[in-house]
Each structure stands twice: as C-alpha cells, then as structure tokens.
Amino acid sequence: MSKRSDAKKARRRKRQAARNERWIPDGVMEALTEQTTTAAVLEAFDERITERGWVFDEELSDEESALWFYPPSHAEVPDEDLVSVTTVVLTADDAADIAHVVFVGTADDYQFNFDELFECLDVVEAYRLGDPAPTFPDT
C-alpha cells in the first residue's frame, strides 16, 4: 500500500509541476487582457470610422497615437501649425475611449468619448475650412 501511495503522490506532484509551468502570473495575465481589450476597442473603432470614409494615417500613427483623417475636408492651410485635414486622434495617454478631433485649419482639440464622437460625426465631417466653429449638442 505504501508503494501505491508513493506512486499516487508522485503522479500528483508531476501534474502540479506541469500545471505550474503553464501558469501565467496575475500581473502578466492582467496586462495581456488589457492589451487584448485595447486592441479589440481600436479595431472596432477603426471599422466604424473607416466605413464612413475616414482613412487611417499609417505615416503619422505610432505606438503612442493612432490618427484618422477625413479626405473630403482637406484644404491648403497657410500656417504649418494648423492641420490641413480634419483629424481624429486616439492617444495611449488617454482612457481607451477618448477621441481628440482637430478640425482643418485649426489647432483646437475637441475631445469626445466614442459614443459622443459617433453621435456628432455628421457635424465633424461637414466642417470645412472657413466655416464657423462647429457646435455640438450637450451629450
């Protein structure tokens, strides 16, 4: 009986050792979960905005920010400190659901959560250089 008990204990230790090798520390798992969630949010945002004609700016986007621009709003802007096309920017520093909008010919930063942005996107897309500053309903 002792040999059977020892064999049983050995099998159990082997199973536990194998399980521990596959175990992912909580901090690592949380970071992976957060990154996966962020990637899913960005993918869904990209899908929604690009189907409306916005273009992801691969040249200016990086690990810290993702940019989309609205080609119909493009205009020649005399001041290089002002944007030449209406742009939506998501930054790593912000919460995952904050979008910055900068209108063509301005440097003003309008901030929206994603729901607000998509509710106001018609106004954002309609803005052209020289138009009065857009107004948005209280959301």
DSSP file (Angstrom, degrees, kcal/mol; ACC not computed):
  #  RESIDUE AA STRUCTURE BP1 BP2  ACC     N-H-->O    O-->H-N    N-H-->O    O-->H-N    TCO  KAPPA ALPHA  PHI   PSI    X-CA   Y-CA   Z-CA
    1    1 A M     >        0   0    0      0, 0.0     4,-2.3     0, 0.0     5,-0.2   0.000 360.0 360.0 360.0 -32.4    0.0    0.0    0.0
    2    2 A S  H  >  +     0   0    0      2,-0.2     4,-2.6     1,-0.2     5,-0.2   0.884 360.0  50.9 -65.4 -39.6    2.9    2.3    0.7
    3    3 A K  H  > S+     0   0    0      2,-0.2     4,-2.6     1,-0.2    -1,-0.2   0.909 110.9  48.8 -65.9 -40.6    4.2    1.9   -2.9
    4    4 A R  H  > S+     0   0    0      2,-0.2     4,-2.5     1,-0.2    -2,-0.2   0.911 112.3  48.7 -63.9 -41.1    0.8    2.7   -4.3
    5    5 A S  H  X S+     0   0    0     -4,-2.3     4,-2.4     2,-0.2    -2,-0.2   0.909 112.2  48.1 -65.5 -42.2    0.5    5.8   -2.1
    6    6 A D  H  X S+     0   0    0     -4,-2.6     4,-2.3     2,-0.2    -2,-0.2   0.901 112.2  49.3 -64.8 -40.6    4.0    6.9   -3.1
    7    7 A A  H  X S+     0   0    0     -4,-2.6     4,-2.5     2,-0.2    -2,-0.2   0.903 110.7  50.4 -64.7 -40.8    3.2    6.4   -6.8
    8    8 A K  H  X S+     0   0    0     -4,-2.5     4,-2.2     1,-0.2    -2,-0.2   0.916 111.3  48.2 -63.1 -43.4    0.0    8.3   -6.4
    9    9 A K  H  X S+     0   0    0     -4,-2.4     4,-2.6     2,-0.2    -2,-0.2   0.884 110.5  52.1 -64.3 -38.6    1.8   11.2   -4.7
   10   10 A A  H  X S+     0   0    0     -4,-2.3     4,-2.2     2,-0.2    -2,-0.2   0.915 109.6  48.6 -64.9 -43.3    4.5   11.2   -7.4
   11   11 A R  H  X S+     0   0    0     -4,-2.5     4,-2.4     2,-0.2    -1,-0.2   0.911 111.7  50.5 -62.6 -40.8    1.8   11.4  -10.2
   12   12 A R  H  X S+     0   0    0     -4,-2.2     4,-2.6     1,-0.2    -2,-0.2   0.927 109.9  49.1 -63.5 -45.0    0.1   14.3   -8.3
   13   13 A R  H  X S+     0   0    0     -4,-2.6     4,-2.5     1,-0.2    -1,-0.2   0.884 110.5  52.1 -61.2 -38.1    3.4   16.2   -7.9
   14   14 A K  H  X S+     0   0    0     -4,-2.2     4,-2.3     2,-0.2    -2,-0.2   0.920 110.3  47.5 -64.6 -44.1    4.1   15.7  -11.7
   15   15 A R  H  X S+     0   0    0     -4,-2.4     4,-2.4     1,-0.2    -2,-0.2   0.921 113.4  48.4 -62.3 -43.9    0.6   17.1  -12.5
   16   16 A Q  H  X S+     0   0    0     -4,-2.6     4,-2.6     2,-0.2    -2,-0.2   0.895 110.5  50.8 -64.5 -40.5    1.1   20.1  -10.2
   17   17 A A  H  X S+     0   0    0     -4,-2.5     4,-1.8     2,-0.2    -1,-0.2   0.919 111.4  47.8 -63.5 -43.0    4.6   20.8  -11.7
   18   18 A A  H  X S+     0   0    0     -4,-2.3     4,-1.2     1,-0.2    -2,-0.2   0.904 112.4  49.5 -64.4 -40.4    3.2   20.7  -15.2
   19   19 A R  H  X S+     0   0    0     -4,-2.4     4,-0.8     1,-0.2     3,-0.4   0.908 109.4  51.7 -65.0 -41.5    0.3   23.0  -14.2
   20   20 A N  H  < S+     0   0    0     -4,-2.6     3,-0.3     1,-0.2    -1,-0.2   0.833 104.7  56.6 -65.9 -32.2    2.7   25.4  -12.5
   21   21 A E  H  < S+     0   0    0     -4,-1.8    -1,-0.2     1,-0.2    -2,-0.2   0.838 111.0  44.0 -66.6 -31.7    4.9   25.6  -15.7
   22   22 A R  H  < S+     0   0    0     -4,-1.2    -1,-0.2    -3,-0.4    -2,-0.2   0.575  89.6 113.4 -87.6 -10.7    1.8   26.7  -17.6
   23   23 A W     <  -     0   0    0     -4,-0.8    -3,-0.0    -3,-0.3    -4,-0.0  -0.389  56.3-149.6 -68.1 135.3    0.6   29.1  -15.0
   24   24 A I        -     0   0    0     -2,-0.1     5,-0.1     2,-0.0    -2,-0.1  -0.923  24.7-112.1-106.7 126.9    0.8   32.8  -16.0
   25   25 A P     >  -     0   0    0      0, 0.0     4,-2.6     0, 0.0     3,-0.2  -0.205  26.4-116.0 -56.6 148.4    1.4   35.3  -13.2
   26   26 A D  H  > S+     0   0    0      1,-0.2     4,-2.8     2,-0.2     5,-0.2   0.881 113.5  52.5 -55.3 -44.0   -1.5   37.6  -12.4
   27   27 A G  H  > S+     0   0    0      1,-0.2     4,-2.1     2,-0.2    -1,-0.2   0.900 111.7  45.8 -61.3 -41.5    0.3   40.8  -13.4
   28   28 A V  H  > S+     0   0    0     -3,-0.2     4,-2.6     2,-0.2    -1,-0.2   0.920 113.1  50.0 -67.3 -43.7    1.2   39.3  -16.8
   29   29 A M  H  X S+     0   0    0     -4,-2.6     4,-2.5     1,-0.2    -2,-0.2   0.903 110.7  49.7 -62.6 -41.5   -2.3   38.0  -17.4
   30   30 A E  H  X S+     0   0    0     -4,-2.8     4,-2.6    -5,-0.2    -1,-0.2   0.914 111.4  48.8 -63.9 -42.5   -3.9   41.4  -16.5
   31   31 A A  H  X S+     0   0    0     -4,-2.1     4,-2.6     2,-0.2    -2,-0.2   0.916 112.8  47.7 -63.8 -43.1   -1.5   43.2  -18.9
   32   32 A L  H  X S+     0   0    0     -4,-2.6     4,-2.5     2,-0.2    -2,-0.2   0.910 112.3  49.4 -64.0 -41.6   -2.3   40.7  -21.7
   33   33 A T  H  X S+     0   0    0     -4,-2.5     4,-2.5    -5,-0.2    -2,-0.2   0.918 111.9  48.5 -63.2 -43.5   -6.0   41.0  -21.0
   34   34 A E  H  X S+     0   0    0     -4,-2.6     4,-2.7     2,-0.2    -2,-0.2   0.916 112.6  48.0 -63.3 -43.8   -5.8   44.8  -21.1
   35   35 A Q  H  X S+     0   0    0     -4,-2.6     4,-2.5     2,-0.2    -2,-0.2   0.901 112.4  49.0 -64.5 -40.6   -3.8   44.8  -24.3
   36   36 A T  H  X S+     0   0    0     -4,-2.5     4,-2.1     2,-0.2    -2,-0.2   0.908 112.3  48.3 -65.0 -42.0   -6.2   42.4  -25.9
   37   37 A T  H  X S+     0   0    0     -4,-2.5     4,-2.3     2,-0.2    -2,-0.2   0.926 112.0  49.1 -64.0 -45.3   -9.2   44.6  -24.8
   38   38 A T  H  X S+     0   0    0     -4,-2.7     4,-2.7     1,-0.2     5,-0.2   0.913 110.3  51.1 -61.1 -43.5   -7.5   47.7  -26.1
   39   39 A A  H  X S+     0   0    0     -4,-2.5     4,-2.4     1,-0.2    -1,-0.2   0.899 110.3  49.4 -61.7 -40.5   -6.7   46.1  -29.4
   40   40 A A  H  X S+     0   0    0     -4,-2.1     4,-2.3     2,-0.2    -1,-0.2   0.900 111.1  49.5 -65.9 -40.4  -10.4   45.0  -29.8
   41   41 A V  H  X S+     0   0    0     -4,-2.3     4,-2.6     2,-0.2    -2,-0.2   0.930 112.8  47.1 -63.7 -45.6  -11.6   48.5  -29.0
   42   42 A L  H  X S+     0   0    0     -4,-2.7     4,-2.9     1,-0.2    -2,-0.2   0.891 111.3  51.3 -64.1 -39.4   -9.3   50.0  -31.5
   43   43 A E  H  X S+     0   0    0     -4,-2.4     4,-2.3    -5,-0.2    -1,-0.2   0.921 112.0  46.1 -64.1 -43.4  -10.2   47.5  -34.2
   44   44 A A  H  X S+     0   0    0     -4,-2.3     4,-2.2     2,-0.2    -2,-0.2   0.906 113.5  49.6 -65.9 -41.2  -13.9   48.2  -33.6
   45   45 A F  H  X S+     0   0    0     -4,-2.6     4,-2.6     2,-0.2     5,-0.3   0.942 111.1  49.7 -61.3 -47.7  -13.3   52.0  -33.7
   46   46 A D  H  X S+     0   0    0     -4,-2.9     4,-2.6     1,-0.2     5,-0.3   0.906 110.4  50.3 -58.7 -43.6  -11.3   51.7  -36.9
   47   47 A E  H  X S+     0   0    0     -4,-2.3     4,-1.4     1,-0.2    -1,-0.2   0.926 112.6  46.5 -62.1 -44.8  -14.0   49.6  -38.6
   48   48 A R  H  < S+     0   0    0     -4,-2.2     4,-0.3     1,-0.2    -2,-0.2   0.908 117.9  40.6 -65.4 -42.2  -16.8   52.1  -37.6
   49   49 A I  H ><>S+     0   0    0     -4,-2.6     5,-1.6     1,-0.2     3,-1.0   0.871 112.4  52.6 -80.7 -35.2  -14.9   55.2  -38.7
   50   50 A T  H ><5S+     0   0    0     -4,-2.6     3,-1.6    -5,-0.3    -1,-0.2   0.809  99.5  63.5 -71.6 -26.7  -13.3   53.9  -41.9
   51   51 A E  T 3<5S+     0   0    0     -4,-1.4    -1,-0.3    -5,-0.3    -2,-0.2   0.689 100.4  55.6 -69.2 -13.6  -16.7   52.7  -43.2
   52   52 A R  T < 5S-     0   0    0     -3,-1.0    -1,-0.3    -4,-0.3    -2,-0.2   0.373 131.5 -91.7 -95.6   2.8  -17.6   56.4  -43.2
   53   53 A G  T < 5S+     0   0    0     -3,-1.6    -3,-0.2     1,-0.3    -2,-0.1   0.436  79.8 138.8 104.8  -0.4  -14.7   57.4  -45.4
   54   54 A W      < -     0   0    0     -5,-1.6     2,-0.4    16,-0.2    -1,-0.3  -0.471  42.4-141.5 -74.7 151.6  -12.0   58.2  -42.8
   55   55 A V  E     -A   69   0A   0     14,-2.8    14,-2.4    -2,-0.1     2,-0.3  -0.957  11.2-124.0-120.9 131.4   -8.5   56.9  -43.6
   56   56 A F  E     -A   68   0A   0     -2,-0.4     2,-1.2    12,-0.2    12,-0.3  -0.571  24.1-135.1 -70.9 130.5   -6.1   55.5  -41.0
   57   57 A D     >  +     0   0    0     10,-3.2     4,-1.7    -2,-0.3    10,-0.4  -0.730  27.8 175.3 -93.2  93.4   -2.8   57.6  -41.2
   58   58 A E  T  4 S+     0   0    0     -2,-1.2    -1,-0.2     1,-0.2    10,-0.0   0.816  75.9  58.2 -67.1 -30.6   -0.1   54.9  -41.1
   59   59 A E  T  4 S+     0   0    0      1,-0.2    -1,-0.2    -3,-0.1    -2,-0.1   0.903 116.4  29.9 -68.7 -42.0    2.6   57.5  -41.6
   60   60 A L  T  4 S+     0   0    0     -3,-0.1    -1,-0.2     7,-0.1    -2,-0.2   0.639 100.4  93.8 -95.8 -15.5    1.8   59.6  -38.5
   61   61 A S     <  +     0   0    0     -4,-1.7     2,-0.2     6,-0.2     5,-0.2  -0.501  48.0 153.3 -77.5 147.3    0.4   56.9  -36.3
   62   62 A D        -     0   0    0      3,-2.7     3,-0.3    -2,-0.2    -2,-0.1  -0.763  61.4 -63.6-151.2-163.0    2.8   55.1  -33.8
   63   63 A E  S    S+     0   0    0     -2,-0.2     3,-0.1     1,-0.2    -2,-0.0   0.761 131.1  46.3 -65.8 -24.0    2.8   53.3  -30.5
   64   64 A E  S    S+     0   0    0      1,-0.2    28,-3.1    27,-0.1    29,-0.4   0.709 121.3  15.7 -93.2 -22.8    1.6   56.5  -28.7
   65   65 A S  E     - B   0  91A   0     -3,-0.3    -3,-2.7    26,-0.3     2,-0.4  -0.999  53.5-150.3-154.0 151.5   -1.2   57.6  -31.0
   66   66 A A  E     - B   0  90A   0     24,-2.8    24,-2.7    -2,-0.3     2,-0.4  -0.990  22.1-163.9-122.7 132.1   -3.4   56.5  -33.8
   67   67 A L  E     - B   0  89A   0     -2,-0.4   -10,-3.2   -10,-0.4     2,-0.4  -0.926  12.2-176.5-122.9 141.6   -4.7   59.0  -36.3
   68   68 A W  E     -AB  56  88A   0     20,-2.4    20,-2.9    -2,-0.4     2,-0.3  -0.976  11.6-161.4-127.0 144.8   -7.5   59.0  -38.9
   69   69 A F  E     -AB  55  87A   0    -14,-2.4   -14,-2.8    -2,-0.4    18,-0.2  -0.911  18.9-130.1-127.5 158.7   -8.2   61.8  -41.3
   70   70 A Y    >   -     0   0    0     16,-2.1     3,-2.3    -2,-0.3    16,-0.5  -0.862  16.6-159.6-109.5  98.0  -11.2   62.8  -43.4
   71   71 A P  G >  S+     0   0    0      0, 0.0     3,-1.9     0, 0.0    -1,-0.2   0.791  85.3  62.8 -51.8 -38.3  -10.1   63.3  -47.0
   72   72 A P  G 3  S+     0   0    0      0, 0.0   -19,-0.0     0, 0.0    -2,-0.0   0.731  99.8  57.3 -62.2 -16.7  -13.1   65.5  -48.1
   73   73 A S  G <  S+     0   0    0     -3,-2.3    56,-0.3    13,-0.1    53,-0.0   0.520  77.4 128.0 -89.5  -4.0  -12.0   68.1  -45.6
   74   74 A H    <   +     0   0    0     -3,-1.9     2,-0.3    -4,-0.3    11,-0.2  -0.206  30.1 162.3 -57.8 139.2   -8.5   68.6  -47.0
   75   75 A A        -     0   0    0      9,-2.3     2,-0.6    53,-0.0    30,-0.1  -0.986  46.5 -97.5-152.5 156.0   -7.6   72.2  -47.7
   76   76 A E        -     0   0    0     -2,-0.3     9,-0.0    53,-0.0     8,-0.0  -0.684  42.2-163.9 -75.6 122.2   -4.4   74.2  -48.3
   77   77 A V        -     0   0    0     -2,-0.6     7,-0.1     1,-0.1     5,-0.1  -0.943  15.8-151.2-114.6 126.6   -3.6   75.8  -45.0
   78   78 A P  S    S+     0   0    0      0, 0.0     2,-0.6     0, 0.0    -1,-0.1   0.752  81.0  65.7 -70.2 -23.1   -1.2   78.8  -44.9
   79   79 A D    >   -     0   0    0      1,-0.1     3,-1.8     4,-0.1    26,-0.1  -0.880  69.0-152.8-105.9 122.3    0.1   78.1  -41.4
   80   80 A E  T 3  S+     0   0    0     -2,-0.6    -1,-0.1     1,-0.3     4,-0.1   0.618  93.5  67.5 -70.5 -10.2    2.0   74.9  -40.8
   81   81 A D  T 3  S+     0   0    0      2,-0.1     2,-0.3    24,-0.0    -1,-0.3   0.557  92.6  74.4 -81.8  -7.9    0.9   74.8  -37.2
   82   82 A L  S <  S-     0   0    0     -3,-1.8    25,-0.2    -5,-0.1     2,-0.2  -0.788  91.1-108.8-105.1 148.9   -2.6   74.2  -38.3
   83   83 A V        -     0   0    0     23,-1.9    22,-3.4    20,-0.4    23,-0.2  -0.474  13.7-150.2 -77.9 147.7   -3.9   70.9  -39.7
   84   84 A S  S    S+     0   0    0     20,-0.2    -9,-2.3     1,-0.2     2,-0.3   0.406  81.6  31.1 -96.5   1.5   -4.7   70.6  -43.4
   85   85 A V  S    S-     0   0    0    -11,-0.2    -1,-0.2    18,-0.1     2,-0.1  -0.977  95.0 -94.2-155.8 143.4   -7.3   67.9  -42.9
   86   86 A T        -     0   0    0    -16,-0.5   -16,-2.1    -2,-0.3     2,-0.4  -0.416  52.3-167.1 -62.5 132.6   -9.8   67.2  -40.1
   87   87 A T  E     -BC  69 102A   0     15,-2.8    15,-2.6   -18,-0.2     2,-0.5  -0.948  23.7-154.6-131.9 142.4   -8.2   64.5  -37.9
   88   88 A V  E     -BC  68 101A   0    -20,-2.9   -20,-2.4    -2,-0.4     2,-0.4  -0.970  20.8-169.1-112.8 131.8   -9.3   62.1  -35.1
   89   89 A V  E     -BC  67 100A   0     11,-3.0    11,-3.0    -2,-0.5     2,-0.5  -0.977  13.6-168.3-126.5 132.5   -6.5   61.1  -32.7
   90   90 A L  E     -B   66   0A   0    -24,-2.7   -24,-2.8    -2,-0.4     2,-0.3  -0.977  17.8-161.8-112.8 131.7   -6.5   58.4  -30.1
   91   91 A T  E >   -B   65   0A   0     -2,-0.5     3,-0.7     7,-0.4   -26,-0.3  -0.844  27.7-131.2-117.5 153.5   -3.6   58.5  -27.7
   92   92 A A  T 3  S+     0   0    0    -28,-3.1   -27,-0.1    -2,-0.3    -1,-0.1   0.757 106.3  63.0 -68.5 -24.9   -2.1   55.9  -25.3
   93   93 A D  T 3  S+     0   0    0    -29,-0.4    -1,-0.2     2,-0.0     2,-0.1   0.757  95.9  71.8 -72.6 -24.3   -2.1   58.5  -22.5
   94   94 A D  S <  S-     0   0    0     -3,-0.7    -4,-0.0     1,-0.2     5,-0.0  -0.379  99.2 -84.8 -88.2 166.3   -5.9   58.8  -22.6
   95   95 A A    >   -     0   0    0      1,-0.1     3,-1.5    -2,-0.1    -4,-0.2  -0.302  52.6-101.3 -59.4 157.7   -8.5   56.5  -21.4
   96   96 A A  T 3  S+     0   0    0      1,-0.3    -1,-0.1    -3,-0.1    -2,-0.1   0.652 117.6  50.9 -62.9 -15.4   -9.3   54.0  -24.1
   97   97 A D  T 3  S+     0   0    0     16,-0.0    17,-1.0     2,-0.0     2,-0.5   0.020  80.6 106.3-117.8  31.5  -12.5   55.8  -25.2
   98   98 A I  E <   - D   0 113A   0     -3,-1.5     2,-0.4    15,-0.2    -7,-0.4  -0.942  45.6-169.5-110.7 126.3  -11.4   59.4  -25.6
   99   99 A A  E     - D   0 112A   0     13,-3.4    13,-2.5    -2,-0.5     2,-0.5  -0.946  10.4-149.3-114.5 133.7  -11.1   60.7  -29.2
  100  100 A H  E     -CD  89 111A   0    -11,-3.0   -11,-3.0    -2,-0.4     2,-0.5  -0.868  12.0-162.4 -99.3 131.8   -9.4   64.1  -30.0
  101  101 A V  E     -CD  88 110A   0      9,-3.3     9,-2.8    -2,-0.5     2,-0.5  -0.968   7.9-174.8-117.6 128.7  -10.8   65.9  -33.0
  102  102 A V  E     -C   87   0A   0    -15,-2.6   -15,-2.8    -2,-0.5     2,-0.2  -0.988  20.5-139.0-121.7 121.5   -8.8   68.7  -34.7
  103  103 A F    >   -     0   0    0     -2,-0.5     3,-1.9     5,-0.4   -20,-0.4  -0.489  32.0 -87.5 -82.9 148.7  -10.6   70.5  -37.5
  104  104 A V  T 3  S+     0   0    0      1,-0.3    26,-0.3    -2,-0.2   -20,-0.2  -0.229 114.8  18.6 -51.9 134.4   -9.0   71.5  -40.7
  105  105 A G  T 3  S+     0   0    0    -22,-3.4    -1,-0.3     1,-0.3     2,-0.3   0.556 114.6  84.5  80.1   8.3   -7.4   74.9  -40.4
  106  106 A T    <   -     0   0    0     -3,-1.9   -23,-1.9   -23,-0.2    -1,-0.3  -0.797  61.0-153.0-131.1 173.8   -7.3   74.9  -36.6
  107  107 A A        +     0   0    0     -2,-0.3     2,-0.2   -25,-0.2    -3,-0.1   0.180  56.7 128.1-126.5   9.5   -5.2   73.6  -33.8
  108  108 A D        -     0   0    0     -5,-0.2     2,-0.7     1,-0.1    -5,-0.4  -0.451  52.1-142.1 -72.2 139.4   -8.2   73.3  -31.4
  109  109 A D        -     0   0    0     -2,-0.2     2,-0.5    -7,-0.1    -7,-0.2  -0.892  15.5-171.7-108.3 106.4   -8.6   70.0  -29.6
  110  110 A Y  E     -D  101   0A   0     -9,-2.8    -9,-3.3    -2,-0.7     2,-0.4  -0.835  12.4-153.0 -93.9 133.2  -12.2   68.8  -29.2
  111  111 A Q  E     +D  100   0A   0     -2,-0.5     2,-0.3   -11,-0.2   -11,-0.2  -0.916  19.3 167.5-115.5 136.0  -12.5   65.8  -27.0
  112  112 A F  E     -D   99   0A   0    -13,-2.5   -13,-3.4    -2,-0.4     2,-0.2  -0.966  34.7-122.2-136.0 149.7  -15.3   63.2  -27.2
  113  113 A N  E  >  -D   98   0A   0     -2,-0.3     4,-2.7   -15,-0.2   -15,-0.2  -0.527  47.8 -98.2 -80.0 169.2  -15.9   59.8  -25.8
  114  114 A F  H  > S+     0   0    0    -17,-1.0     4,-2.5     1,-0.2     5,-0.2   0.894 123.4  50.1 -60.3 -42.5  -16.6   57.3  -28.6
  115  115 A D  H  > S+     0   0    0      1,-0.2     4,-1.8     2,-0.2    -1,-0.2   0.935 112.8  47.3 -61.6 -45.2  -20.3   57.4  -28.3
  116  116 A E  H  > S+     0   0    0      1,-0.2     4,-2.0     2,-0.2    -2,-0.2   0.915 110.4  53.4 -61.5 -42.9  -20.3   61.2  -28.4
  117  117 A L  H  X S+     0   0    0     -4,-2.7     4,-0.6     1,-0.2     3,-0.2   0.943 110.4  45.1 -58.8 -48.6  -18.0   61.3  -31.4
  118  118 A F  H  < S+     0   0    0     -4,-2.5     3,-0.3     1,-0.2     4,-0.3   0.810 111.4  53.6 -70.1 -26.8  -20.2   59.0  -33.5
  119  119 A E  H  < S+     0   0    0     -4,-1.8     3,-0.3    -5,-0.2    -1,-0.2   0.841 118.7  35.9 -69.1 -32.5  -23.3   60.9  -32.5
  120  120 A C  H >X S+     0   0    0     -4,-2.0     4,-2.1    -3,-0.2     3,-0.6   0.325  85.1 106.1-101.7   5.8  -21.6   64.2  -33.7
  121  121 A L  H 3X S+     0   0    0     -4,-0.6     4,-3.0    -3,-0.3     5,-0.2   0.812  73.9  59.4 -62.6 -31.4  -19.7   62.7  -36.6
  122  122 A D  H 3> S+     0   0    0     -3,-0.3     4,-1.6    -4,-0.3    -1,-0.3   0.919 109.1  44.9 -61.1 -41.7  -22.0   64.3  -39.2
  123  123 A V  H <> S+     0   0    0     -3,-0.6     4,-1.0     2,-0.2    -2,-0.2   0.915 113.8  49.9 -66.8 -43.3  -21.1   67.7  -37.8
  124  124 A V  H >< S+     0   0    0     -4,-2.1     3,-0.6     1,-0.2    -2,-0.2   0.929 113.3  45.7 -60.4 -46.6  -17.4   66.8  -37.7
  125  125 A E  H 3< S+     0   0    0     -4,-3.0    -1,-0.2     1,-0.2    -2,-0.2   0.780 108.8  56.4 -70.5 -26.7  -17.5   65.6  -41.3
  126  126 A A  H 3< S+     0   0    0     -4,-1.6    -1,-0.2    -5,-0.2    -2,-0.2   0.713  82.6 106.7 -78.3 -20.1  -19.5   68.6  -42.6
  127  127 A Y    <<  -     0   0    0     -4,-1.0     2,-0.3    -3,-0.6   -23,-0.2  -0.363  47.1-179.3 -66.5 134.8  -16.9   71.1  -41.3
  128  128 A R    >   -     0   0    0      4,-0.1     3,-2.5    -2,-0.1   -55,-0.1  -0.934  40.8 -77.5-130.7 156.3  -14.8   72.8  -44.0
  129  129 A L  T 3  S+     0   0    0    -56,-0.3   -24,-0.1    -2,-0.3   -53,-0.0  -0.256 119.4  23.0 -52.3 130.3  -12.0   75.4  -43.8
  130  130 A G  T 3  S+     0   0    0      1,-0.4    -1,-0.3   -26,-0.3     3,-0.1   0.211  91.7 126.2  94.6 -14.8  -13.5   78.8  -43.2
  131  131 A D  S <  S-     0   0    0     -3,-2.5    -1,-0.4     1,-0.1    -4,-0.0  -0.353  73.1 -92.1 -68.6 155.7  -16.8   77.6  -41.7
  132  132 A P        -     0   0    0      0, 0.0    -4,-0.1     0, 0.0    -1,-0.1  -0.335  60.4 -79.0 -61.1 153.7  -17.8   78.9  -38.3
  133  133 A A        -     0   0    0      1,-0.1     2,-0.0    -3,-0.1     0, 0.0  -0.289  57.6-108.9 -55.3 135.7  -16.6   76.8  -35.4
  134  134 A P        -     0   0    0      0, 0.0     2,-0.4     0, 0.0    -1,-0.1  -0.304  27.7-147.3 -68.2 151.2  -18.9   73.8  -35.1
  135  135 A T        -     0   0    0     -3,-0.1   -12,-0.0   -12,-0.0     0, 0.0  -0.915   9.2-155.7-117.5 149.4  -21.2   73.5  -32.2
  136  136 A F        -     0   0    0     -2,-0.4     3,-0.1   -13,-0.0   -16,-0.0  -0.949  21.0-110.5-127.0 143.3  -22.2   70.3  -30.6
  137  137 A P        -     0   0    0      0, 0.0     2,-0.4     0, 0.0   -17,-0.0  -0.336  46.3 -94.4 -65.3 151.9  -25.3   69.3  -28.6
  138  138 A D              0   0    0      1,-0.2     0, 0.0    -2,-0.0     0, 0.0  -0.551 360.0 360.0 -67.1 125.2  -24.7   68.6  -24.9
  139  139 A T              0   0    0     -2,-0.4    -1,-0.2    -3,-0.1   -23,-0.0   0.400 360.0 360.0-112.8 360.0  -24.2   64.9  -24.6
